[in-house]
Amino acid sequence: MSNVIILIARILLSFMFILSGFGKLSDPAGTAGMIAGAGLPAASLLAYVAGLFELLAGLAVLVGFQTRIAGWALAVFCVFTGLAFHLPYASGTELVNILNQIMVMKNITLAGAYILLATYGPGALSLDARRGAYATA
């Protein structure tokens, strides 16, 4: 039963990044604008890189492949994007500030979930378990 619960958790944790990554790759302009607004160079290129990273990391979590690497990478990504793009939440309208504050909290919380996933593994219903990368319960 616990392996089914871990599978459900992986599905839920992968959902946002698979959809977001696909969206960025399909229409990177909005993401490029946010990246440029944060003062980072090569905004269009970074938008595609972010989209590809999100899509591939999300798929890795979904199927439980290279889970330790994907979990740590997504944890770092969540903290970085929360701090770089949402932390200065005192710079917009009240609604924008509230939404950015929520985004920071969401990103930090997700980082914790990905650290747990990276540490304890994807469960028996995963590609990592099939290839012996994690001990299963």
Phi and psi in radians as a Rosetta constraint file:
Dihedral C 1 N 2 CA 2 C 2 CIRCULARHARMONIC -1.117 0.35
Dihedral N 2 CA 2 C 2 N 3 CIRCULARHARMONIC -0.558 0.35
Dihedral C 2 N 3 CA 3 C 3 CIRCULARHARMONIC -1.198 0.35
Dihedral N 3 CA 3 C 3 N 4 CIRCULARHARMONIC -0.557 0.35
Dihedral C 3 N 4 CA 4 C 4 CIRCULARHARMONIC -1.185 0.35
Dihedral N 4 CA 4 C 4 N 5 CIRCULARHARMONIC -0.706 0.35
Dihedral C 4 N 5 CA 5 C 5 CIRCULARHARMONIC -1.129 0.35
Dihedral N 5 CA 5 C 5 N 6 CIRCULARHARMONIC -0.718 0.35
Dihedral C 5 N 6 CA 6 C 6 CIRCULARHARMONIC -1.112 0.35
Dihedral N 6 CA 6 C 6 N 7 CIRCULARHARMONIC -0.701 0.35
Dihedral C 6 N 7 CA 7 C 7 CIRCULARHARMONIC -1.062 0.35
Dihedral N 7 CA 7 C 7 N 8 CIRCULARHARMONIC -0.795 0.35
Dihedral C 7 N 8 CA 8 C 8 CIRCULARHARMONIC -1.055 0.35
Dihedral N 8 CA 8 C 8 N 9 CIRCULARHARMONIC -0.744 0.35
Dihedral C 8 N 9 CA 9 C 9 CIRCULARHARMONIC -1.076 0.35
Dihedral N 9 CA 9 C 9 N 10 CIRCULARHARMONIC -0.736 0.35
Dihedral C 9 N 10 CA 10 C 10 CIRCULARHARMONIC -1.101 0.35
Dihedral N 10 CA 10 C 10 N 11 CIRCULARHARMONIC -0.706 0.35
Dihedral C 10 N 11 CA 11 C 11 CIRCULARHARMONIC -1.059 0.35
Dihedral N 11 CA 11 C 11 N 12 CIRCULARHARMONIC -0.820 0.35
Dihedral C 11 N 12 CA 12 C 12 CIRCULARHARMONIC -1.131 0.35
Dihedral N 12 CA 12 C 12 N 13 CIRCULARHARMONIC -0.695 0.35
Dihedral C 12 N 13 CA 13 C 13 CIRCULARHARMONIC -1.243 0.35
Dihedral N 13 CA 13 C 13 N 14 CIRCULARHARMONIC -0.423 0.35
Dihedral C 13 N 14 CA 14 C 14 CIRCULARHARMONIC -1.535 0.35
Dihedral N 14 CA 14 C 14 N 15 CIRCULARHARMONIC -0.457 0.35
Dihedral C 14 N 15 CA 15 C 15 CIRCULARHARMONIC -0.899 0.35
Dihedral N 15 CA 15 C 15 N 16 CIRCULARHARMONIC -0.924 0.35
Dihedral C 15 N 16 CA 16 C 16 CIRCULARHARMONIC -1.078 0.35
Dihedral N 16 CA 16 C 16 N 17 CIRCULARHARMONIC -0.758 0.35
Dihedral C 16 N 17 CA 17 C 17 CIRCULARHARMONIC -1.305 0.35
Dihedral N 17 CA 17 C 17 N 18 CIRCULARHARMONIC -0.593 0.35
Dihedral C 17 N 18 CA 18 C 18 CIRCULARHARMONIC -1.109 0.35
Dihedral N 18 CA 18 C 18 N 19 CIRCULARHARMONIC -0.848 0.35
Dihedral C 18 N 19 CA 19 C 19 CIRCULARHARMONIC -1.159 0.35
Dihedral N 19 CA 19 C 19 N 20 CIRCULARHARMONIC -0.744 0.35
Dihedral C 19 N 20 CA 20 C 20 CIRCULARHARMONIC -1.148 0.35
Dihedral N 20 CA 20 C 20 N 21 CIRCULARHARMONIC -0.744 0.35
Dihedral C 20 N 21 CA 21 C 21 CIRCULARHARMONIC -1.104 0.35
Dihedral N 21 CA 21 C 21 N 22 CIRCULARHARMONIC -0.770 0.35
Dihedral C 21 N 22 CA 22 C 22 CIRCULARHARMONIC -1.069 0.35
Dihedral N 22 CA 22 C 22 N 23 CIRCULARHARMONIC -0.740 0.35
Dihedral C 22 N 23 CA 23 C 23 CIRCULARHARMONIC -1.084 0.35
Dihedral N 23 CA 23 C 23 N 24 CIRCULARHARMONIC -0.748 0.35
Dihedral C 23 N 24 CA 24 C 24 CIRCULARHARMONIC -1.128 0.35
Dihedral N 24 CA 24 C 24 N 25 CIRCULARHARMONIC -0.704 0.35
Dihedral C 24 N 25 CA 25 C 25 CIRCULARHARMONIC -1.225 0.35
Dihedral N 25 CA 25 C 25 N 26 CIRCULARHARMONIC -0.564 0.35
Dihedral C 25 N 26 CA 26 C 26 CIRCULARHARMONIC -1.324 0.35
Dihedral N 26 CA 26 C 26 N 27 CIRCULARHARMONIC -0.625 0.35
Dihedral C 26 N 27 CA 27 C 27 CIRCULARHARMONIC -2.608 0.35
Dihedral N 27 CA 27 C 27 N 28 CIRCULARHARMONIC 1.445 0.35
Dihedral C 27 N 28 CA 28 C 28 CIRCULARHARMONIC -1.376 0.35
Dihedral N 28 CA 28 C 28 N 29 CIRCULARHARMONIC -0.061 0.35
Dihedral C 28 N 29 CA 29 C 29 CIRCULARHARMONIC -1.035 0.35
Dihedral N 29 CA 29 C 29 N 30 CIRCULARHARMONIC -0.800 0.35
Dihedral C 29 N 30 CA 30 C 30 CIRCULARHARMONIC -1.101 0.35
Dihedral N 30 CA 30 C 30 N 31 CIRCULARHARMONIC -0.751 0.35
Dihedral C 30 N 31 CA 31 C 31 CIRCULARHARMONIC -1.148 0.35
Dihedral N 31 CA 31 C 31 N 32 CIRCULARHARMONIC -0.731 0.35
Dihedral C 31 N 32 CA 32 C 32 CIRCULARHARMONIC -1.052 0.35
Dihedral N 32 CA 32 C 32 N 33 CIRCULARHARMONIC -0.662 0.35
Dihedral C 32 N 33 CA 33 C 33 CIRCULARHARMONIC -1.118 0.35
Dihedral N 33 CA 33 C 33 N 34 CIRCULARHARMONIC -0.733 0.35
Dihedral C 33 N 34 CA 34 C 34 CIRCULARHARMONIC -1.130 0.35
Dihedral N 34 CA 34 C 34 N 35 CIRCULARHARMONIC -0.719 0.35
Dihedral C 34 N 35 CA 35 C 35 CIRCULARHARMONIC -1.125 0.35
Dihedral N 35 CA 35 C 35 N 36 CIRCULARHARMONIC -0.796 0.35
Dihedral C 35 N 36 CA 36 C 36 CIRCULARHARMONIC -1.103 0.35
Dihedral N 36 CA 36 C 36 N 37 CIRCULARHARMONIC -0.690 0.35
Dihedral C 36 N 37 CA 37 C 37 CIRCULARHARMONIC -1.112 0.35
Dihedral N 37 CA 37 C 37 N 38 CIRCULARHARMONIC -0.456 0.35
Dihedral C 37 N 38 CA 38 C 38 CIRCULARHARMONIC -1.481 0.35
Dihedral N 38 CA 38 C 38 N 39 CIRCULARHARMONIC -0.021 0.35
Dihedral C 38 N 39 CA 39 C 39 CIRCULARHARMONIC 1.477 0.35
Dihedral N 39 CA 39 C 39 N 40 CIRCULARHARMONIC 0.237 0.35
Dihedral C 39 N 40 CA 40 C 40 CIRCULARHARMONIC -1.514 0.35
Dihedral N 40 CA 40 C 40 N 41 CIRCULARHARMONIC 2.565 0.35
Dihedral C 40 N 41 CA 41 C 41 CIRCULARHARMONIC -1.386 0.35
Dihedral N 41 CA 41 C 41 N 42 CIRCULARHARMONIC 2.927 0.35
Dihedral C 41 N 42 CA 42 C 42 CIRCULARHARMONIC 0.878 0.35
Dihedral N 42 CA 42 C 42 N 43 CIRCULARHARMONIC 0.904 0.35
Dihedral C 42 N 43 CA 43 C 43 CIRCULARHARMONIC -1.026 0.35
Dihedral N 43 CA 43 C 43 N 44 CIRCULARHARMONIC -0.747 0.35
Dihedral C 43 N 44 CA 44 C 44 CIRCULARHARMONIC -1.130 0.35
Dihedral N 44 CA 44 C 44 N 45 CIRCULARHARMONIC -0.774 0.35
Dihedral C 44 N 45 CA 45 C 45 CIRCULARHARMONIC -1.091 0.35
Dihedral N 45 CA 45 C 45 N 46 CIRCULARHARMONIC -0.792 0.35
Dihedral C 45 N 46 CA 46 C 46 CIRCULARHARMONIC -1.125 0.35
Dihedral N 46 CA 46 C 46 N 47 CIRCULARHARMONIC -0.546 0.35
Dihedral C 46 N 47 CA 47 C 47 CIRCULARHARMONIC -1.114 0.35
Dihedral N 47 CA 47 C 47 N 48 CIRCULARHARMONIC -0.761 0.35
Dihedral C 47 N 48 CA 48 C 48 CIRCULARHARMONIC -1.156 0.35
Dihedral N 48 CA 48 C 48 N 49 CIRCULARHARMONIC -0.726 0.35
Dihedral C 48 N 49 CA 49 C 49 CIRCULARHARMONIC -1.073 0.35
Dihedral N 49 CA 49 C 49 N 50 CIRCULARHARMONIC -0.781 0.35
Dihedral C 49 N 50 CA 50 C 50 CIRCULARHARMONIC -1.085 0.35
Dihedral N 50 CA 50 C 50 N 51 CIRCULARHARMONIC -0.757 0.35
Dihedral C 50 N 51 CA 51 C 51 CIRCULARHARMONIC -1.093 0.35
Dihedral N 51 CA 51 C 51 N 52 CIRCULARHARMONIC -0.776 0.35
Dihedral C 51 N 52 CA 52 C 52 CIRCULARHARMONIC -1.132 0.35
Dihedral N 52 CA 52 C 52 N 53 CIRCULARHARMONIC -0.763 0.35
Dihedral C 52 N 53 CA 53 C 53 CIRCULARHARMONIC -1.033 0.35
Dihedral N 53 CA 53 C 53 N 54 CIRCULARHARMONIC -0.862 0.35
Dihedral C 53 N 54 CA 54 C 54 CIRCULARHARMONIC -1.067 0.35
Dihedral N 54 CA 54 C 54 N 55 CIRCULARHARMONIC -0.777 0.35
Dihedral C 54 N 55 CA 55 C 55 CIRCULARHARMONIC -1.103 0.35
Dihedral N 55 CA 55 C 55 N 56 CIRCULARHARMONIC -0.871 0.35
Dihedral C 55 N 56 CA 56 C 56 CIRCULARHARMONIC -1.204 0.35
Dihedral N 56 CA 56 C 56 N 57 CIRCULARHARMONIC -0.722 0.35
Dihedral C 56 N 57 CA 57 C 57 CIRCULARHARMONIC -1.166 0.35
Dihedral N 57 CA 57 C 57 N 58 CIRCULARHARMONIC -0.690 0.35
Dihedral C 57 N 58 CA 58 C 58 CIRCULARHARMONIC -1.089 0.35
Dihedral N 58 CA 58 C 58 N 59 CIRCULARHARMONIC -0.744 0.35
Dihedral C 58 N 59 CA 59 C 59 CIRCULARHARMONIC -1.146 0.35
Dihedral N 59 CA 59 C 59 N 60 CIRCULARHARMONIC -0.665 0.35
Dihedral C 59 N 60 CA 60 C 60 CIRCULARHARMONIC -1.084 0.35
Dihedral N 60 CA 60 C 60 N 61 CIRCULARHARMONIC -0.749 0.35
Dihedral C 60 N 61 CA 61 C 61 CIRCULARHARMONIC -1.133 0.35
Dihedral N 61 CA 61 C 61 N 62 CIRCULARHARMONIC -0.756 0.35
Dihedral C 61 N 62 CA 62 C 62 CIRCULARHARMONIC -0.970 0.35
Dihedral N 62 CA 62 C 62 N 63 CIRCULARHARMONIC -0.844 0.35
Dihedral C 62 N 63 CA 63 C 63 CIRCULARHARMONIC -1.623 0.35
Dihedral N 63 CA 63 C 63 N 64 CIRCULARHARMONIC -0.088 0.35
Dihedral C 63 N 64 CA 64 C 64 CIRCULARHARMONIC 1.226 0.35
Dihedral N 64 CA 64 C 64 N 65 CIRCULARHARMONIC 0.831 0.35
Dihedral C 64 N 65 CA 65 C 65 CIRCULARHARMONIC -1.992 0.35
Dihedral N 65 CA 65 C 65 N 66 CIRCULARHARMONIC 2.246 0.35
Dihedral C 65 N 66 CA 66 C 66 CIRCULARHARMONIC 0.899 0.35
Dihedral N 66 CA 66 C 66 N 67 CIRCULARHARMONIC 0.818 0.35
Dihedral C 66 N 67 CA 67 C 67 CIRCULARHARMONIC -1.117 0.35
Dihedral N 67 CA 67 C 67 N 68 CIRCULARHARMONIC -0.672 0.35
Dihedral C 67 N 68 CA 68 C 68 CIRCULARHARMONIC -1.062 0.35
Dihedral N 68 CA 68 C 68 N 69 CIRCULARHARMONIC -0.821 0.35
Dihedral C 68 N 69 CA 69 C 69 CIRCULARHARMONIC -1.160 0.35
Dihedral N 69 CA 69 C 69 N 70 CIRCULARHARMONIC -0.834 0.35
Dihedral C 69 N 70 CA 70 C 70 CIRCULARHARMONIC -1.086 0.35
Dihedral N 70 CA 70 C 70 N 71 CIRCULARHARMONIC -0.730 0.35
Dihedral C 70 N 71 CA 71 C 71 CIRCULARHARMONIC -1.087 0.35
Dihedral N 71 CA 71 C 71 N 72 CIRCULARHARMONIC -0.847 0.35
Dihedral C 71 N 72 CA 72 C 72 CIRCULARHARMONIC -1.150 0.35
Dihedral N 72 CA 72 C 72 N 73 CIRCULARHARMONIC -0.720 0.35
Dihedral C 72 N 73 CA 73 C 73 CIRCULARHARMONIC -1.087 0.35
Dihedral N 73 CA 73 C 73 N 74 CIRCULARHARMONIC -0.749 0.35
Dihedral C 73 N 74 CA 74 C 74 CIRCULARHARMONIC -1.212 0.35
Dihedral N 74 CA 74 C 74 N 75 CIRCULARHARMONIC -0.599 0.35
Dihedral C 74 N 75 CA 75 C 75 CIRCULARHARMONIC -1.083 0.35
Dihedral N 75 CA 75 C 75 N 76 CIRCULARHARMONIC -0.821 0.35
Dihedral C 75 N 76 CA 76 C 76 CIRCULARHARMONIC -1.115 0.35
Dihedral N 76 CA 76 C 76 N 77 CIRCULARHARMONIC -0.756 0.35
Dihedral C 76 N 77 CA 77 C 77 CIRCULARHARMONIC -1.031 0.35
Dihedral N 77 CA 77 C 77 N 78 CIRCULARHARMONIC -0.779 0.35
Dihedral C 77 N 78 CA 78 C 78 CIRCULARHARMONIC -1.092 0.35
Dihedral N 78 CA 78 C 78 N 79 CIRCULARHARMONIC -0.795 0.35
Dihedral C 78 N 79 CA 79 C 79 CIRCULARHARMONIC -1.132 0.35
Dihedral N 79 CA 79 C 79 N 80 CIRCULARHARMONIC -0.825 0.35
Dihedral C 79 N 80 CA 80 C 80 CIRCULARHARMONIC -1.028 0.35
Dihedral N 80 CA 80 C 80 N 81 CIRCULARHARMONIC -0.891 0.35
Dihedral C 80 N 81 CA 81 C 81 CIRCULARHARMONIC -1.174 0.35
Dihedral N 81 CA 81 C 81 N 82 CIRCULARHARMONIC -0.604 0.35
Dihedral C 81 N 82 CA 82 C 82 CIRCULARHARMONIC -1.083 0.35
Dihedral N 82 CA 82 C 82 N 83 CIRCULARHARMONIC -0.793 0.35
Dihedral C 82 N 83 CA 83 C 83 CIRCULARHARMONIC -1.311 0.35
Dihedral N 83 CA 83 C 83 N 84 CIRCULARHARMONIC -0.705 0.35
Dihedral C 83 N 84 CA 84 C 84 CIRCULARHARMONIC -1.344 0.35
Dihedral N 84 CA 84 C 84 N 85 CIRCULARHARMONIC -0.584 0.35
Dihedral C 84 N 85 CA 85 C 85 CIRCULARHARMONIC -1.984 0.35
Dihedral N 85 CA 85 C 85 N 86 CIRCULARHARMONIC -0.281 0.35
Dihedral C 85 N 86 CA 86 C 86 CIRCULARHARMONIC -2.170 0.35
Dihedral N 86 CA 86 C 86 N 87 CIRCULARHARMONIC -0.298 0.35
Dihedral C 86 N 87 CA 87 C 87 CIRCULARHARMONIC -1.144 0.35
Dihedral N 87 CA 87 C 87 N 88 CIRCULARHARMONIC -0.706 0.35
Dihedral C 87 N 88 CA 88 C 88 CIRCULARHARMONIC -1.262 0.35
Dihedral N 88 CA 88 C 88 N 89 CIRCULARHARMONIC 1.056 0.35
Dihedral C 88 N 89 CA 89 C 89 CIRCULARHARMONIC -1.448 0.35
Dihedral N 89 CA 89 C 89 N 90 CIRCULARHARMONIC 0.197 0.35
Dihedral C 89 N 90 CA 90 C 90 CIRCULARHARMONIC -1.769 0.35
Dihedral N 90 CA 90 C 90 N 91 CIRCULARHARMONIC 0.354 0.35
Dihedral C 90 N 91 CA 91 C 91 CIRCULARHARMONIC -1.964 0.35
Dihedral N 91 CA 91 C 91 N 92 CIRCULARHARMONIC 0.002 0.35
Dihedral C 91 N 92 CA 92 C 92 CIRCULARHARMONIC -2.144 0.35
Dihedral N 92 CA 92 C 92 N 93 CIRCULARHARMONIC -2.784 0.35
Dihedral C 92 N 93 CA 93 C 93 CIRCULARHARMONIC -1.233 0.35
Dihedral N 93 CA 93 C 93 N 94 CIRCULARHARMONIC 2.952 0.35
Dihedral C 93 N 94 CA 94 C 94 CIRCULARHARMONIC -1.031 0.35
Dihedral N 94 CA 94 C 94 N 95 CIRCULARHARMONIC -0.739 0.35
Dihedral C 94 N 95 CA 95 C 95 CIRCULARHARMONIC -1.133 0.35
Dihedral N 95 CA 95 C 95 N 96 CIRCULARHARMONIC -0.763 0.35
Dihedral C 95 N 96 CA 96 C 96 CIRCULARHARMONIC -1.089 0.35
Dihedral N 96 CA 96 C 96 N 97 CIRCULARHARMONIC -0.719 0.35
Dihedral C 96 N 97 CA 97 C 97 CIRCULARHARMONIC -1.075 0.35
Dihedral N 97 CA 97 C 97 N 98 CIRCULARHARMONIC -0.761 0.35
Dihedral C 97 N 98 CA 98 C 98 CIRCULARHARMONIC -1.118 0.35
Dihedral N 98 CA 98 C 98 N 99 CIRCULARHARMONIC -0.780 0.35
Dihedral C 98 N 99 CA 99 C 99 CIRCULARHARMONIC -1.106 0.35
Dihedral N 99 CA 99 C 99 N 100 CIRCULARHARMONIC -0.716 0.35
Dihedral C 99 N 100 CA 100 C 100 CIRCULARHARMONIC -1.161 0.35
Dihedral N 100 CA 100 C 100 N 101 CIRCULARHARMONIC -0.675 0.35
Dihedral C 100 N 101 CA 101 C 101 CIRCULARHARMONIC -1.078 0.35
Dihedral N 101 CA 101 C 101 N 102 CIRCULARHARMONIC -0.749 0.35
Dihedral C 101 N 102 CA 102 C 102 CIRCULARHARMONIC -1.091 0.35
Dihedral N 102 CA 102 C 102 N 103 CIRCULARHARMONIC -0.720 0.35
Dihedral C 102 N 103 CA 103 C 103 CIRCULARHARMONIC -1.101 0.35
Dihedral N 103 CA 103 C 103 N 104 CIRCULARHARMONIC -0.704 0.35
Dihedral C 103 N 104 CA 104 C 104 CIRCULARHARMONIC -1.074 0.35
Dihedral N 104 CA 104 C 104 N 105 CIRCULARHARMONIC -0.831 0.35
Dihedral C 104 N 105 CA 105 C 105 CIRCULARHARMONIC -1.098 0.35
Dihedral N 105 CA 105 C 105 N 106 CIRCULARHARMONIC -0.712 0.35
Dihedral C 105 N 106 CA 106 C 106 CIRCULARHARMONIC -1.086 0.35
Dihedral N 106 CA 106 C 106 N 107 CIRCULARHARMONIC -0.792 0.35
Dihedral C 106 N 107 CA 107 C 107 CIRCULARHARMONIC -1.125 0.35
Dihedral N 107 CA 107 C 107 N 108 CIRCULARHARMONIC -0.738 0.35
Dihedral C 107 N 108 CA 108 C 108 CIRCULARHARMONIC -1.142 0.35
Dihedral N 108 CA 108 C 108 N 109 CIRCULARHARMONIC -0.713 0.35
Dihedral C 108 N 109 CA 109 C 109 CIRCULARHARMONIC -1.115 0.35
Dihedral N 109 CA 109 C 109 N 110 CIRCULARHARMONIC -0.783 0.35
Dihedral C 109 N 110 CA 110 C 110 CIRCULARHARMONIC -1.066 0.35
Dihedral N 110 CA 110 C 110 N 111 CIRCULARHARMONIC -0.663 0.35
Dihedral C 110 N 111 CA 111 C 111 CIRCULARHARMONIC -1.003 0.35
Dihedral N 111 CA 111 C 111 N 112 CIRCULARHARMONIC -0.722 0.35
Dihedral C 111 N 112 CA 112 C 112 CIRCULARHARMONIC -1.077 0.35
Dihedral N 112 CA 112 C 112 N 113 CIRCULARHARMONIC -0.737 0.35
Dihedral C 112 N 113 CA 113 C 113 CIRCULARHARMONIC -1.117 0.35
Dihedral N 113 CA 113 C 113 N 114 CIRCULARHARMONIC -0.701 0.35
Dihedral C 113 N 114 CA 114 C 114 CIRCULARHARMONIC -1.232 0.35
Dihedral N 114 CA 114 C 114 N 115 CIRCULARHARMONIC -0.568 0.35
Dihedral C 114 N 115 CA 115 C 115 CIRCULARHARMONIC -1.134 0.35
Dihedral N 115 CA 115 C 115 N 116 CIRCULARHARMONIC -0.751 0.35
Dihedral C 115 N 116 CA 116 C 116 CIRCULARHARMONIC -1.037 0.35
Dihedral N 116 CA 116 C 116 N 117 CIRCULARHARMONIC -0.792 0.35
Dihedral C 116 N 117 CA 117 C 117 CIRCULARHARMONIC -1.073 0.35
Dihedral N 117 CA 117 C 117 N 118 CIRCULARHARMONIC -0.773 0.35
Dihedral C 117 N 118 CA 118 C 118 CIRCULARHARMONIC -1.135 0.35
Dihedral N 118 CA 118 C 118 N 119 CIRCULARHARMONIC -0.613 0.35
Dihedral C 118 N 119 CA 119 C 119 CIRCULARHARMONIC -1.381 0.35
Dihedral N 119 CA 119 C 119 N 120 CIRCULARHARMONIC -0.787 0.35
Dihedral C 119 N 120 CA 120 C 120 CIRCULARHARMONIC -1.741 0.35
Dihedral N 120 CA 120 C 120 N 121 CIRCULARHARMONIC -0.171 0.35
Dihedral C 120 N 121 CA 121 C 121 CIRCULARHARMONIC 1.608 0.35
Dihedral N 121 CA 121 C 121 N 122 CIRCULARHARMONIC 3.007 0.35
Dihedral C 121 N 122 CA 122 C 122 CIRCULARHARMONIC -1.550 0.35
Dihedral N 122 CA 122 C 122 N 123 CIRCULARHARMONIC -0.010 0.35
Dihedral C 122 N 123 CA 123 C 123 CIRCULARHARMONIC 1.467 0.35
Dihedral N 123 CA 123 C 123 N 124 CIRCULARHARMONIC 3.066 0.35
Dihedral C 123 N 124 CA 124 C 124 CIRCULARHARMONIC -1.236 0.35
Dihedral N 124 CA 124 C 124 N 125 CIRCULARHARMONIC -0.407 0.35
Dihedral C 124 N 125 CA 125 C 125 CIRCULARHARMONIC -1.608 0.35
Dihedral N 125 CA 125 C 125 N 126 CIRCULARHARMONIC 1.109 0.35
Dihedral C 125 N 126 CA 126 C 126 CIRCULARHARMONIC -2.654 0.35
Dihedral N 126 CA 126 C 126 N 127 CIRCULARHARMONIC 2.821 0.35
Dihedral C 126 N 127 CA 127 C 127 CIRCULARHARMONIC -1.194 0.35
Dihedral N 127 CA 127 C 127 N 128 CIRCULARHARMONIC -0.625 0.35
Dihedral C 127 N 128 CA 128 C 128 CIRCULARHARMONIC -1.045 0.35
Dihedral N 128 CA 128 C 128 N 129 CIRCULARHARMONIC -0.742 0.35
Dihedral C 128 N 129 CA 129 C 129 CIRCULARHARMONIC -1.119 0.35
Dihedral N 129 CA 129 C 129 N 130 CIRCULARHARMONIC -0.696 0.35
Dihedral C 129 N 130 CA 130 C 130 CIRCULARHARMONIC -1.114 0.35
Dihedral N 130 CA 130 C 130 N 131 CIRCULARHARMONIC -0.569 0.35
Dihedral C 130 N 131 CA 131 C 131 CIRCULARHARMONIC -1.690 0.35
Dihedral N 131 CA 131 C 131 N 132 CIRCULARHARMONIC 0.126 0.35
Dihedral C 131 N 132 CA 132 C 132 CIRCULARHARMONIC 1.356 0.35
Dihedral N 132 CA 132 C 132 N 133 CIRCULARHARMONIC 0.360 0.35
Dihedral C 132 N 133 CA 133 C 133 CIRCULARHARMONIC -1.368 0.35
Dihedral N 133 CA 133 C 133 N 134 CIRCULARHARMONIC -0.368 0.35
Dihedral C 133 N 134 CA 134 C 134 CIRCULARHARMONIC -2.355 0.35
Dihedral N 134 CA 134 C 134 N 135 CIRCULARHARMONIC 2.494 0.35
Dihedral C 134 N 135 CA 135 C 135 CIRCULARHARMONIC -1.270 0.35
Dihedral N 135 CA 135 C 135 N 136 CIRCULARHARMONIC 2.443 0.35
Dihedral C 135 N 136 CA 136 C 136 CIRCULARHARMONIC -1.940 0.35
Dihedral N 136 CA 136 C 136 N 137 CIRCULARHARMONIC 2.650 0.35
